């Protein structure tokens, strides 16, 4: 159980407190409800660009890292399609340093042309190195627009094309910042050896005077149901051929998400999973196979990824995958098999809550979804799943007309 308290500042900043008197440390997350899905389709990659820019200094603090490191702290950030989360940890005695640093860059970044150009070069190089110039790097650049035709998940977090970042102007960046990086579009989570009174005082002191942004809710288009299989094929200089199969499933805040997530575990989480046993052990068609979910806030994807042994055909592998799927549809998972994957899934949740920073980060994530209570409901939702529910989910999700397939072949 992750105990927390909550209050809201006048400017709309949502503040969550998780007190833990057993540690000398404190952790802070500032989760902005902005990701790649909030971008203009002609100006993609901006949320990821800001992950870099936010460490380039703010109006009163030229170097973010130095004062944090001086008081024994460390920091990082991540960007997804749905949110951008800046997180740090430091001794609880130095907690005010965290409020000072995070509030100043929320107040206003130090917008300078040379800083923007430097980070643009870094992001463009990252795009080329990780997505264009390594084996399978462009797989998700292809899968996103294959699976999504309307929703802005149709481009990856890195963006559609590096030219979008190359064309970004200082005016573009400032507009994006003052639209999304506002207190009323953020959740602040403070955890560790602290009190509510302390956090309220510091939050009001450092964040209370930051102006709220526009309160308009962005209209994100819903992806219509897929009605037929979609296929793409690429040939490249890769060590082995890979089959990707992506099925639409429920979003992260829906109860049905846990059904899709557990279904992916049954299919391909570990060596004891059904796909591994069929494709790697029994038929030896694959060198490796896995199944996982995208974890997107809006309806996301359940993905099967199969790496073919040299000389093995992707179509034969796909046929075996459909047979494993058919078995799931025809016969409910046995109680002992289900209990095994449930316990592993629950263990993963509990393990992620051992570290203070992980607890803070998870609370920030669920708060950004508007569902902070989910942090304490996940294990119950996982353990409550029945074999019949899992069978019904397989029938609902794992259909030919609901799949987007990418055949990644060798030249």
N, C-alpha and C positions, 0 to 999 in steps of 0.2 A: 504494500500500500504506500503510495506516494502522497503524503499529506501536503496540502498547499492552501494558501489564502490568496485572495484576489481583490484588487480595487482598480478604479479607473480615474486617471487624472482628467482635469477639465478640458484638456486639449485632445482627449480621446485615447491616450496611451493606455493600453491594457497592461497592468502590472501583476505578476504572479510571484508569490513568495513560497519557497520550500525550505523550511528551517531544518538544519541538521546539526545539533550541538556536539556531535561526536567527532567532528572534523575541525581542524584549524583553518580549513580552506573555504573559499567562496567561488562560485561560478556565476557567470552572467551570460545570457543569450539575448540578443536583439533580433527577433524574427520579423522581417518585413514581408507582408503579403504581396510579393511581387516576384514573378519568375518569367520564364520565356513565354508562357501563355499570355502574358500581359503586353507583349511587344506588338508593334506594328509589323505586319508581314513583310514590309519593305525595309524595315530597320531592325533586324533580328540580331540576337547576341548581346543586347544591351544589358540585360540583367547579369549575365556572366561578366561583362566588361566592368560593371560596377563592383563586383566582388573584388576586382583588382584595384579600382580607383579609390575605394573606401579606405585603403591602406596607404594612400599617397599623401596623407596629411589633410588637416582641416583648417578652419580659419585661424584658430589660436594655437594649434598644435602641429608643428611642421613635420614631426616624425612620430607616428603612432606607436611603433614598437619600442623605442628607447625608454620612455617613461614607464611602460608596463614591465619591461624586463628589469628595470631598476628596482622595482618593488617585488620582484620574484614571480612575475606573471608570464603567461604565454597565451597565444590566441590563434584562431584560425577562422575559416568561414567556408560555407558551401552554398551553391546555387542549384536549384532544381527548376522544373517547369512551373512549380507552384509557389515557391518562396525562396528568400535569401536569408540565411541565418549567420550572424556574426557572433562568435562565442569566445569566451576567455575564462581562465581560472587564475587565481592569485590568493595569497594569504588573506584571510578574512579581515585581519587588522588593517589591510590596505584597500578595503572595499571602495572607498570614495574615489580612488584613482580610476576604477572601472567606470563609475558614473560620469566622471569628468571626461574621460576619453570618448565614451560612446555618445554622450549627449552633444559633444562638440561636433562630431562628424554628422550627427543627425541634424544639428542646427544648420550647418552649411559646410560642404566640402570646399577645399581650396581649389577652385576651378582655374586651371592655367593650361594654356595651349600646349606647352612643352610636356607637362605631365600627362595630358590626354594622349598626345602622340606617342609617348614612350609606352604607355599601357596598351595602346592599339597595336603597336608592333609586337608586344609580348603575346597578346591574345591571338593575333593573326598567325604567329609562329606556332603557338599551341594548337590552333586549328589545323595547320598544315602537318605538324609532326604527329599529332594523335589521331587525326581523322582522315587525312588524305595520303600520308606517306608511310603507313604501316599496314600490315596484313589485316584485313577485315575492318579497318578503321572507319570506312564509310558505310558499314552495314546499317547502323542506326540512322544515318543520313538518308538511306533508302527506305528503311522500314517505317519511319515516322510518316512520311507522305503517302506510303502505301496503305497503312492502316487507318489514317485519319484524312478525311477529305474536307471537313468543315472546321472542326475544333483546332485551335492553335497548337495543340500537341503535334501537329503535322510537321513541325520543325524541331530539331534537337536543341538542348539548352545552349550549346555552343553557337547556334545560329544556323541559318540556311547556307550562307556563303560568306567567306572572309571579306568579300567586297562590301558587305553591309557595315562591318566595323571600319573598314578603310575609309568609307565615305562619311562616317559619323563626325559631326561638327560639335564645337563647344556649346552652341545653342541647343542642339539635339540632346546632348548629355544633361545640360542644366534643366531642360524641360522634363526629361525622364526622372531626374532626381526630385524635383519639387512636386512632381505628380505622385510619386510612389513612396519615397523615403521620408514619410511624415509620421508624426506620433500617432495619428488616428488610423494609420495603416500598419501598425506594428504591435507586437507583443514583447514586453520586457519581462524576462524571468531572472530572478535573483535567488540563488540557493546557497546553503552552507550555514556556517556558524554566525547567525544574525537574528535580528528580531523584526517583527512587523513595524514597530515604531521607527526603528533605524532606517528601514527601507522606505517607508513613507516619507520621512524627512529628506532623505537623499534624493528620492525620485522627484519630489516637489522642488527641491533646490536646483537640481541640474536639468530636469526635463520639463518642469512645469511651465516655463515661459516660452517654450518652442512652439511657434504657431502651427495650428492644425492645417492640413491640406484640404483640397476639395473633397467633399464627402460623396461624390457621385460614384455609384457602384458600376464597375465595368461590365458590359454585357458580353459574356463569353458564350459564343454559340455552342449549342449541344451537338454532339456527333450523332447523326441519324443511324439507326440500326443497319449493319452491313447485310446485304442480301445475296452476295455471291463471293466466291473465293477470288482473291487478288494475288497475282503472281508477278514477281520480278526476278531477273536473272542477271548475274554479273560474272565475268571471267577476269581473273587477275592472277598475278604471280604470288600465290599463297601456298603454304606447305601442305594443306589438306583441304578437301571440300567440306562445306558446312551448310546445313539446312536450318533455316530459321522459320518457325511457325508461330505467329502472333494472333491470339484470340482476344476479342473484346471481353471485358469483365467489369465488375462493380468498382466504384471509386473507394478511396481510402476511408472515408467517414461512414460508409454504409456497412451494415451488419453482414451483407452478402460478400463483402471483401474478404472476410476471414474464411469463407467457404472456398473462394477461388485460391486464396493463399495456401490453405491446407491441401487443396487438390494438387497444386503445383508440387508440394512436398511429397505427396504420394507418388506422383509421376517421376520426379527427378531431383530430389534434394540430395540424396546420398547414394552410396554404393548398394544399399539395400532397396532402393526405389525400383519401381516397376520398369521404367525405361532403361535404367542401367542394367538390370538383370537381363532384359530381353535383347538389348542392342549391343551391349559390351560383353557380357558373360556368355549368353546362350548363342546368339547368332554371330557374334564378333564382327558385326557390320561397322561398329563405331569404335573409335579410340576413346571417346568421351561423350557424355550426353548430360544435359541438365535442364531443369524447368524452374522458372522463377516468375515473379510478378513485378510489374513496373512500380507499383505502390503509388500511383498517381492519385491526386486528390479528386479529380473528376474521373469518370470511368476510364480505366486503364487497360493494361494488357497482361495476359498470361502467355509467357513465351517458352517455347521448347527450342533448344539449340543442340544440334547433333553434329559431331565432328566425325566424318567418315574415315575409316581405314583406307589406305592407299588402294585404289582399284575398285572400291565399292561404290555402287551407284546411289545417288541421293534419292532417286525414285523408289528404289527397293527399301531404303531406310524409311522413307515416308510411309510406305505401305505397312511396315512393321509398327510404326508409331500409331497409325490409325487402328491397327489391331489391338494394341494396348489400350487405346482409348475406348474401343468397342467393348473390351472386357470390363472396363469400369462402368460403362453404361448398362451392361447386361446383368452384372452381378455386384451387389453392394460390397464395399470394402469390409473385410472381416474386422470384428471388434478389436482383436489384438493388434492388427496392422494399423488401424486408426488410432488406437491408444498410443502406439509407439510414436507416430508422427505428431500427435497432439502433445505428448510429453516433451518431445524435442523442441517443438515450437514454443511451448511455455518456458522451457529452460533458456531459450534464446532471449525471450523477453526479460526474464528475471536476471540473467547474466548482464544484460545491457543496463540494468538498474543498479549495479554494484557501485560503479564510479559516480561521484557527485556530478561531474560535468555531463555524463551521459543522461542522468536523471533530469538535469536542467534542460538539456537539448531535446529530450523526448517531450517534456512538458511544453516547451516552446513550440514544438511541431504540432502537437494536438491543439494548443491554444490558437495557432495560426489557422487551423481547420475550423475553429469555432466549436471544437469538441474536446475541451480539456479533460472532461471526465473519462474519456476513452483510455487515458493512461492507466486507470485503475480497473478497467473493464475488459481489457484485452485477454487476459488469461481465462476469465470466465467465458468469454465468447468463443475462444478456441476449444475449451473443454466441453462446451455444450453442443458441439457439432455431432450429428448422428450419421451413421452409414447411409441412411436413406437420403438425408440432405446432401451428402457428398455425391451420391449417385445422380440426384436430380440436377445438381450443379454441373456435373460432367455432361449430362444430356443438353443442358441449356447453353453452356459455353463452348464445348468442344465439338463444334459443327463445321462442316465443310464450307457452308456459306458465311461463316463467321471468322474465317481464317485469312490472314495475309501471309504469303509464303515468299521467302527469298532464298533462291538457290545460288549459293556462292561457290562457283566452280573454278578449277584451275585452268589456266590458259592451255 
